[in-house]
């Protein structure tokens, strides 16, 4: 006889500037680090629904909607849509749920936020999984994201939204069929009352992103060094235009705590459900939080 797995629950908390933020809480043991999932720039906590369901209840899994995404409130001041703000929101979440430290899983922007948390309060990091992100990023990928973020487009339905997501993702992975792109769109978008579909984020998140990338890139290596004082697994898409193989090699040379896996056929970012990613993540989690 098998017992049914308890479903995740939705939680909310209020941060220091008054915004009400949303997170998903997948049940798991309280006597080892939780797994904290942080999504990419235009994504939301739904990116981790299958991931959380897969590793819960072996681990408690928390998936946060950054401010301005998903079910979290939008910020009336777009200037606060920056990684340092998100990092303090993350620490506030850990305090809210009573988690001392966690294995951080950061996709793209989420990985940069994890690096910042390591600088602000390194004891909150038990280990980290960086999904297609590092301290050096390719301008090709940044320019691609800049081209579509904050466009505020509205789509006639889910099929059209799926086609837009495919375009934004540079058509990768190439093996995806229209149904796969529509499935991704249902994670990244929401349906309006009139049946049209839009991306599920505040378009104003684009304002600081675009201005931040106008000048020379910031030196993120000190942030990475702080994160790499604990074990780090880097998951990279084979065809990623944001994290190159050369940049990944530099990360591995920088610290003996870094290991990596490359997902064949994937672009930016991998979905974390690919066989290579699943095997590497399970092995990593077993090693850092048995």
Phi, psi and omega per residue, in radians:
X1 nan 2.271 3.141
X2 -1.927 2.486 3.116
X3 -1.578 2.583 -3.137
X4 -1.342 2.567 3.128
X5 -1.328 2.381 3.095
X6 -1.165 2.409 -3.114
X7 -1.295 2.779 3.034
X8 -1.210 2.771 3.083
X9 -2.108 2.726 3.060
X10 -1.597 2.342 3.096
X11 -2.204 2.753 3.132
X12 -2.402 2.602 3.047
X13 -2.618 2.808 -3.092
X14 -1.939 2.255 -3.119
X15 -1.611 3.102 -2.910
X16 -1.134 -0.442 3.105
X17 -1.671 0.246 2.958
X18 1.656 -0.085 3.139
X19 -1.318 2.534 3.101
X20 -1.747 2.049 -3.062
X21 -1.915 2.651 -3.060
X22 -1.948 2.556 3.027
X23 -2.544 2.759 3.029
X24 -1.841 2.415 -3.062
X25 -2.183 1.848 3.114
X26 -1.608 2.270 -3.007
X27 -1.160 2.608 3.105
X28 -3.044 3.112 -3.067
X29 -1.152 2.616 -3.137
X30 -1.738 -0.035 -3.065
X31 -1.724 0.211 3.008
X32 -2.554 2.868 -3.057
X33 -0.967 2.471 2.984
X34 -1.294 2.945 3.017
X35 -1.908 2.085 -3.072
X36 -1.880 2.092 -3.042
X37 -1.820 2.218 -3.108
X38 -2.160 2.165 -2.974
X39 -1.512 3.105 3.130
X40 -1.433 3.133 -2.973
X41 -0.927 -0.863 -3.048
X42 -1.838 0.274 -3.047
X43 -1.871 -2.910 -3.092
X44 -2.745 -3.119 -3.050
X45 -1.085 -0.378 -3.141
X46 -1.116 -0.337 3.056
X47 -0.979 -0.434 -3.022
X48 -1.906 0.272 -3.132
X49 -1.065 -0.888 -3.127
X50 -1.229 -0.657 3.102
X51 -1.065 -0.864 -3.137
X52 -1.088 -0.735 3.137
X53 -1.122 -0.552 -3.090
X54 -1.282 -0.708 -3.051
X55 -1.731 -0.119 2.954
X56 -1.529 2.465 0.135
X57 -1.669 0.296 3.035
X58 -1.046 -0.610 3.090
X59 -2.320 2.595 2.889
X60 -1.309 2.307 -3.087
X61 -2.119 2.229 3.072
X62 -1.997 2.309 3.106
X63 -2.229 2.038 -3.037
X64 -1.671 2.435 2.851
X65 -1.542 1.944 3.023
X66 -0.993 2.692 3.098
X67 -0.914 2.411 -3.133
X68 1.457 0.107 3.127
X69 -2.258 2.653 3.029
X70 0.932 -2.236 -3.084
X71 -1.669 0.133 3.022
X72 -1.452 2.659 3.141
X73 -1.231 2.633 3.054
X74 -1.401 2.665 -3.134
X75 -1.581 2.218 3.106
X76 -1.169 -0.286 3.105
X77 -1.979 1.737 -3.097
X78 -1.031 -0.369 3.141
X79 -1.113 -0.284 3.121
X80 -1.537 -0.050 3.089
X81 -1.372 1.222 -3.082
X82 -2.393 2.675 -3.118
X83 -0.936 -0.699 3.113
X84 -1.052 -0.653 3.082
X85 -1.096 -0.820 -3.138
X86 -1.067 -0.664 -3.131
X87 -1.075 -0.744 3.105
X88 -1.196 -0.595 3.057
X89 -1.100 -0.662 3.132
X90 -1.148 -0.800 3.121
X91 -1.077 -0.677 3.093
X92 -1.111 -0.632 3.083
X93 -1.112 -0.821 3.138
X94 -1.046 -0.695 3.081
X95 -1.131 -0.714 -3.106
X96 -1.077 -0.732 -3.082
X97 -1.623 -0.002 3.083
X98 1.267 0.612 3.123
X99 -1.791 2.123 -3.097
X100 -1.291 -0.773 3.126
X101 -2.604 2.821 -3.038
X102 -2.586 2.765 2.906
X103 -1.492 1.988 -3.095
X104 -1.471 2.292 3.017
X105 -2.022 1.888 -3.039
X106 -2.073 2.048 3.057
X107 -1.599 2.116 3.041
X108 0.916 -1.995 3.105
X109 -0.873 -0.708 -3.127
X110 -1.026 -0.572 3.092
X111 -1.227 -0.654 3.073
X112 -1.121 -0.698 3.088
X113 -1.081 -0.717 3.101
X114 -1.048 -0.712 3.105
X115 -1.075 -0.717 3.126
X116 -1.139 -0.698 3.099
X117 -1.072 -0.648 3.120
X118 -1.078 -0.551 3.108
X119 -1.366 -0.715 -3.063
X120 -1.295 -0.745 -3.047
X121 -2.687 1.350 -2.977
X122 -1.102 -0.372 3.141
X123 -1.200 -0.242 3.117
X124 -1.367 -0.208 -3.076
X125 -1.728 1.953 3.016
X126 -1.461 -0.638 3.116
X127 -3.020 3.035 -3.140
X128 -2.586 2.638 3.021
X129 -2.111 2.011 3.127
X130 -1.712 2.060 -3.114
X131 -1.687 1.687 3.035
X132 1.058 0.837 3.109
X133 -2.694 2.660 3.110
X134 -2.764 -3.006 -3.121
X135 -1.329 -0.246 3.004
X136 -2.143 2.332 -3.083
X137 -2.235 2.519 -3.114
X138 -1.294 2.370 3.110
X139 -1.134 -0.456 3.118
X140 -1.052 -0.817 3.131
X141 -1.198 -0.702 3.118
X142 -1.079 -0.734 3.135
X143 -1.139 -0.657 3.120
X144 -1.097 -0.784 -3.138
X145 -1.152 -0.723 3.136
X146 -1.023 -0.574 -3.092
X147 -1.156 -0.510 -3.068
X148 -1.981 -0.360 -3.050
X149 -1.162 2.384 3.062
X150 1.351 0.230 -3.095
X151 -1.190 -0.426 3.125
X152 1.186 0.415 -3.096
X153 -1.177 2.605 3.030
X154 -2.066 2.412 -3.064
X155 -1.995 2.592 -3.094
X156 -1.151 -0.499 -3.126
X157 -2.984 -3.007 -3.028
X158 -1.240 -0.553 3.116
X159 -1.113 -0.764 3.125
X160 -1.170 -0.672 3.094
X161 -1.104 -0.712 3.109
X162 -1.066 -0.701 3.107
X163 -1.121 -0.645 3.117
X164 -1.182 -0.720 3.099
X165 -1.084 -0.733 3.098
X166 -1.010 -0.774 3.128
X167 -1.103 -0.777 3.140
X168 -1.078 -0.573 -3.103
X169 -1.572 0.227 3.135
X170 1.008 0.487 3.084
X171 1.225 0.300 -3.108
X172 -1.976 2.415 0.062
X173 -1.295 2.508 -3.051
X174 -1.145 -0.346 -3.112
X175 -1.345 -0.168 -3.086
X176 -1.197 2.407 3.031
X177 -1.664 2.931 3.112
X178 -0.914 -0.631 3.133
X179 -1.120 -0.601 3.110
X180 -1.178 -0.728 3.128
X181 -1.178 -0.627 3.094
X182 -1.171 -0.646 3.086
X183 -1.076 -0.738 3.099
X184 -1.139 -0.701 3.122
X185 -1.041 -0.623 -3.133
X186 -1.207 -0.344 3.004
X187 -1.434 -0.681 -2.984
X188 -1.581 -0.258 -3.032
X189 -2.139 2.996 3.012
X190 -2.396 2.705 -3.111
X191 -1.600 2.324 3.075
X192 -1.401 2.934 -3.099
X193 -1.079 -0.494 -3.118
X194 -1.548 0.133 3.111
X195 1.583 -0.170 3.040
X196 -1.308 2.927 -3.033
X197 -2.231 2.481 3.083
X198 -2.438 2.813 3.067
X199 -1.164 2.514 -2.987
X200 -1.606 1.019 3.036
X201 -2.669 2.781 3.092
X202 -1.264 2.090 -3.137
X203 -0.975 -0.364 -3.114
X204 -1.189 -0.203 3.080
X205 -1.078 -0.352 -3.109
X206 -1.250 -0.444 -3.009
X207 -1.072 -0.993 3.126
X208 -1.220 -0.499 3.115
X209 -1.094 -0.772 -3.082
X210 -1.238 -0.695 3.136
X211 -1.275 -0.581 -3.138
X212 -1.142 -0.467 -3.097
X213 -1.732 0.221 3.106
X214 -1.409 -0.517 -3.086
X215 -1.748 -2.929 3.097
X216 -1.115 2.560 -3.106
X217 -1.149 2.541 3.088
X218 -1.235 2.639 3.089
X219 -1.462 1.822 -3.111
X220 -1.660 -0.007 -3.114
X221 -1.060 -0.682 3.068
X222 -1.058 -0.600 3.090
X223 -1.176 -0.755 3.111
X224 -1.097 -0.699 3.128
X225 -1.040 -0.695 3.113
X226 -1.125 -0.758 3.137
X227 -1.131 -0.695 -3.036
X228 -1.368 0.122 2.938
X229 -1.279 -0.210 3.019
X230 -2.051 2.897 -3.128
X231 -1.065 2.455 -3.132
X232 -2.306 2.299 2.956
X233 -1.961 2.203 3.079
X234 -1.848 2.164 3.040
X235 -1.802 2.154 -3.101
X236 -2.170 2.426 3.010
X237 -1.352 2.378 -3.097
X238 -0.945 -0.671 -3.083
X239 -1.873 0.422 -3.130
X240 -1.035 2.363 3.044
X241 -1.776 0.138 3.118
X242 -1.896 -0.712 3.122
X243 -2.090 1.887 -3.101
X244 -1.437 2.853 3.089
X245 -1.068 -0.643 3.113
X246 -1.125 -0.722 3.109
X247 -1.147 -0.675 3.086
X248 -1.122 -0.742 3.098
X249 -1.002 -0.710 3.131
X250 -1.105 -0.648 3.108
X251 -1.141 -0.738 -3.129
X252 -1.194 -0.617 3.092
X253 -1.222 -0.504 -3.059
X254 -1.206 -0.624 -3.028
X255 -2.497 2.382 3.053
X256 -1.297 -0.096 3.129
X257 -1.550 0.011 -3.035
X258 -1.793 2.266 2.955
X259 -2.222 2.885 -3.031
X260 -2.570 2.859 3.004
X261 -2.505 2.423 3.100
X262 -1.888 2.243 -3.088
X263 -1.624 2.013 -3.084
X264 -1.092 2.347 3.053
X265 1.400 -0.161 -3.072
X266 -1.490 2.608 2.980
X267 -1.756 -2.495 3.090
X268 -1.853 2.160 -0.159
X269 -1.802 2.866 2.962
X270 -1.044 2.738 -3.101
X271 -1.488 -0.214 -3.120
X272 1.270 0.188 3.026
X273 -1.918 0.042 3.114
X274 -1.241 2.559 -3.084
X275 -0.920 -0.740 -3.132
X276 -1.114 -0.736 -3.127
X277 -1.179 -0.771 -3.135
X278 -1.038 -0.822 -3.113
X279 -1.098 -0.776 -3.110
X280 -1.176 -0.721 -3.125
X281 -1.169 -0.772 3.135
X282 -1.079 -0.737 3.110
X283 -1.110 -0.742 -3.136
X284 -1.124 -0.824 -3.126
X285 -1.112 -0.645 3.109
X286 -1.132 -0.587 -3.127
X287 -1.328 -0.695 -3.032
X288 -1.572 -0.390 -3.127
X289 -2.552 1.166 -3.079
X290 -1.153 nan nan
